[in-house]
Amino acid sequence: MTNEIVNTRRGFLQAGALGAAALGLAPAAVLAKPALKLGPHGLRSLARDFEGRLILPGEDGFALAAWPNNARWAGVQPQAVAMCATEADVQRCIRLAGDTRMPFAIRSGGHNYAGFSTTAGLLIDVKAMNNVKLDLKNQTAWVQGGANNNDVAAALRNYGVAIPSGRCPTVGTSGLVLGGGWGFAATHRGLTCDSLVGTELVVASAASRRIDANSDSELFWAVRGGGGGNFGVHTGFTFNVHPVGTVTTFNLTWAPGKQIELLRALQALQLAHPTRISTRSKALPLAAGPRPSRDSLYVETLGQFWGGEKELREMLAPLYAVAVPQIADIYEVDYWRGRDYLLTDDPNGLYDIRCSFVHKELSEAALDNMLNWMTRWPGGSLLQENMGILFAIGGKVKEVPSNATAYVHRDSNYIFEMEASWGPIDKPETVQRQRAWLKDYYDDMQRFLQPESYVNFPNRDLKNWAQAYYGTNLKRLSEVKRRVDPHNLFRFEQSVPLA
Ligand SMILES: Cc1cc2nc3c(=O)[nH]c(=O)nc-3n(C[C@H](O)[C@H](O)[C@H](O)COP(=O)(O)OP(=O)(O)OC[C@H]3O[C@@H](n4cnc5c(N)ncnc54)[C@H](O)[C@@H]3O)c2cc1C
């Protein structure tokens, strides 16, 4: 059964996947930045005693090791990729970075949308450190800093327990948890960071520290939503695991028409059952091409219900009253089979993304505006699947106070995300038009949205990014940063500013 439903969903998704891997088109401003050359002496000193592998340009595996998920940043080439195998390797890298002040970036899964895990200096990659150890007695799991969602799933799936995590199999646990961590379990169990009970990290002095709520409550507060790359290189995380049983997963697709009524009914469904259901709903065009008409936009929702199929079908009655879906895949399955069904393909392409939060719901006027913007899409080679998505992130996430962890967006019901994606065939002027569309669309939607943004969906052009990512928690985060990283070793374009 698993194969059957996974295949169905994959086939459906592939119609508009982000596109094939593409040649890098990093913004000129990034490529123009001069790289501080480390020099052969520095690299030799790092390579000495290195237990993993230091990979230099031109060596086997370099291109793959340097390649980020968003190919927009693939032109940002590191001087070396330090594929760390141990915590001691990470310490060697940080010691060298501290001594030479050379630029560096940390990478785990490599999925940062804005290229913050790319660098023209040293790329410190922990991906190979991907062990997961389950402690059933204490109902915890230790996840090494390089493990991704798939590694965690493989270690837990036979034991009836799970950690709330995201949809993409190769997103790193590090990036996910440090920024918060949305997934289909969030409304029921909380964010990924809400299950974190401790973490090990190599800080600016190159010392390794293990922190939790007792040993350094402020830093532990900061790493739960403060974003990756700010306080140190995390080498391990301890999570509480949660028992899981049967869930009902669903994928419903409606033919074009009644988009506003359907999206309103989907929001009503979510808000009526805030902790029992999780929806990811959107409108999208049937085909690639400029200016899709309103009557070519269809509605899709993908989700998970923490209950049985019969009850879900009853709950869906108001939606069926608006319109009967063309596709209605509804499966009562074991949690892990459901997770497999809900996985996203692993897109690897060229894209730009923006997001805000929705306080309660998108009104009729807001949805009308969103659909109008979709019809103004300037065109390009790819079908746009992600022009406007509502990720449910209320429920349990809202039960935690906004100042209890650095993740501040606790009074919202949705992340609203919009995206433009293109392929190598699209000319620079086409891409420019798409990105201008994205900016204007985003700006125009702000009157309906919270002036906030999810640090795990970052954008380099975001004005007031620090306020948008951290809001009222910004000052406290900066104070932690000043104490833990006083010389701002861990810095990049949108790192937490020193107070
Ligand atoms: C296809 C796709 C699907 C996604 N799906 C979801 C989803 O379902 N839910 C969700 O919440 N988000 C999702 N995201 C966003 C994702 O959570 C963030 O991009 C996340 O930060 C990626 O983590 P990473 O380790 O893969 O990326 P990386 O690019 O390796 O790291 C992200 C940031 O964390 C830093 N970092 C990485 N490792 C460490 C470490 N060990 N210690 C300290 N800092 C580190 C990096 O320097 C960078 O700033 C998705 C992204 C993509 C591209």
The ligand as an SDF file (V2000), in Angstrom:
LIG
                    3D

 53 58  0  0  0  0  0  0  0  0999 V2000
   12.7600   21.5740   -0.4630 C   0  0  0  0  0  0  0  0  0  0  0  0
   12.6500   22.2230    0.8590 C   0  0  0  0  0  0  0  0  0  0  0  0
   11.6580   21.8080    1.7200 C   0  0  0  0  0  0  0  0  0  0  0  0
   11.5350   22.3920    2.9840 C   0  0  0  0  0  0  0  0  0  0  0  0
   10.5630   21.9520    3.8270 N   0  0  0  0  0  0  0  0  0  0  0  0
   10.4550   22.5090    5.0490 C   0  0  0  0  0  0  0  0  0  0  0  0
    9.4720   22.0450    5.9740 C   0  0  0  0  0  0  0  0  0  0  0  0
    8.7100   21.1350    5.6730 O   0  0  0  0  0  0  0  0  0  0  0  0
    9.4200   22.6450    7.1850 N   0  0  0  0  0  0  0  0  0  0  0  0
   10.2560   23.6740    7.5370 C   0  0  0  0  0  0  0  0  0  0  0  0
   10.1460   24.1900    8.6490 O   0  0  0  0  0  0  0  0  0  0  0  0
   11.1940   24.1020    6.6880 N   0  0  0  0  0  0  0  0  0  0  0  0
   11.3070   23.5520    5.4720 C   0  0  0  0  0  0  0  0  0  0  0  0
   12.2640   24.0010    4.6270 N   0  0  0  0  0  0  0  0  0  0  0  0
   13.1500   25.0490    5.0820 C   0  0  0  0  0  0  0  0  0  0  0  0
   14.2390   24.4280    5.9540 C   0  0  0  0  0  0  0  0  0  0  0  0
   13.7460   24.1310    7.2240 O   0  0  0  0  0  0  0  0  0  0  0  0
   15.3710   25.4010    6.1420 C   0  0  0  0  0  0  0  0  0  0  0  0
   15.8750   25.7390    4.8850 O   0  0  0  0  0  0  0  0  0  0  0  0
   16.4480   24.7960    7.0160 C   0  0  0  0  0  0  0  0  0  0  0  0
   17.1790   25.8220    7.6130 O   0  0  0  0  0  0  0  0  0  0  0  0
   17.3590   23.9010    6.2030 C   0  0  0  0  0  0  0  0  0  0  0  0
   18.2590   23.2510    7.0180 O   0  0  0  0  0  0  0  0  0  0  0  0
   19.4920   22.5000    6.3360 P   0  0  0  0  0  0  0  0  0  0  0  0
   20.3180   21.9790    7.4290 O   0  0  0  0  0  0  0  0  0  0  0  0
   18.9960   21.5830    5.2970 O   0  0  0  0  0  0  0  0  0  0  0  0
   20.1610   23.6860    5.5380 O   0  0  0  0  0  0  0  0  0  0  0  0
   21.5730   24.3940    5.6180 P   0  0  0  0  0  0  0  0  0  0  0  0
   21.5580   25.2860    4.4330 O   0  0  0  0  0  0  0  0  0  0  0  0
   22.6600   23.4300    5.7420 O   0  0  0  0  0  0  0  0  0  0  0  0
   21.4940   25.2180    6.9530 O   0  0  0  0  0  0  0  0  0  0  0  0
   20.5150   26.2000    7.1970 C   0  0  0  0  0  0  0  0  0  0  0  0
   21.1040   27.2800    8.1010 C   0  0  0  0  0  0  0  0  0  0  0  0
   21.5450   26.6760    9.3150 O   0  0  0  0  0  0  0  0  0  0  0  0
   22.9670   26.7610    9.4420 C   0  0  0  0  0  0  0  0  0  0  0  0
   23.4370   25.4540    9.9090 N   0  0  0  0  0  0  0  0  0  0  0  0
   23.3900   24.2780    9.2550 C   0  0  0  0  0  0  0  0  0  0  0  0
   23.8920   23.3080   10.0200 N   0  0  0  0  0  0  0  0  0  0  0  0
   24.2490   23.8690   11.1850 C   0  0  0  0  0  0  0  0  0  0  0  0
   24.8220   23.3640   12.3750 C   0  0  0  0  0  0  0  0  0  0  0  0
   25.1270   22.0750   12.5110 N   0  0  0  0  0  0  0  0  0  0  0  0
   25.0630   24.2320   13.3790 N   0  0  0  0  0  0  0  0  0  0  0  0
   24.7740   25.5450   13.2590 C   0  0  0  0  0  0  0  0  0  0  0  0
   24.2280   26.0760   12.1530 N   0  0  0  0  0  0  0  0  0  0  0  0
   23.9700   25.2420   11.1260 C   0  0  0  0  0  0  0  0  0  0  0  0
   23.4910   27.1330    8.0760 C   0  0  0  0  0  0  0  0  0  0  0  0
   24.6850   27.8570    8.1530 O   0  0  0  0  0  0  0  0  0  0  0  0
   22.3410   27.9390    7.5020 C   0  0  0  0  0  0  0  0  0  0  0  0
   22.3880   29.2680    7.9680 O   0  0  0  0  0  0  0  0  0  0  0  0
   12.4110   23.4330    3.3660 C   0  0  0  0  0  0  0  0  0  0  0  0
   13.4070   23.8500    2.4930 C   0  0  0  0  0  0  0  0  0  0  0  0
   13.5270   23.2620    1.2520 C   0  0  0  0  0  0  0  0  0  0  0  0
   14.6060   23.7350    0.3060 C   0  0  0  0  0  0  0  0  0  0  0  0
  1  2  1  0
  2  3  1  0
  2 52  2  0
  3  4  2  0
  4  5  1  0
  4 50  1  0
  5  6  2  0
  6  7  1  0
  6 13  1  0
  7  8  2  0
  7  9  1  0
  9 10  1  0
 10 11  2  0
 10 12  1  0
 12 13  2  0
 13 14  1  0
 14 15  1  0
 14 50  1  0
 15 16  1  0
 16 17  1  0
 16 18  1  0
 18 19  1  0
 18 20  1  0
 20 21  1  0
 20 22  1  0
 22 23  1  0
 23 24  1  0
 24 25  2  0
 24 26  1  0
 24 27  1  0
 27 28  1  0
 28 29  2  0
 28 30  1  0
 28 31  1  0
 31 32  1  0
 32 33  1  0
 33 34  1  0
 33 48  1  0
 34 35  1  0
 35 36  1  0
 35 46  1  0
 36 37  1  0
 36 45  1  0
 37 38  2  0
 38 39  1  0
 39 40  1  0
 39 45  2  0
 40 41  1  0
 40 42  2  0
 42 43  1  0
 43 44  2  0
 44 45  1  0
 46 47  1  0
 46 48  1  0
 48 49  1  0
 50 51  2  0
 51 52  1  0
 52 53  1  0
M  END
$$$$
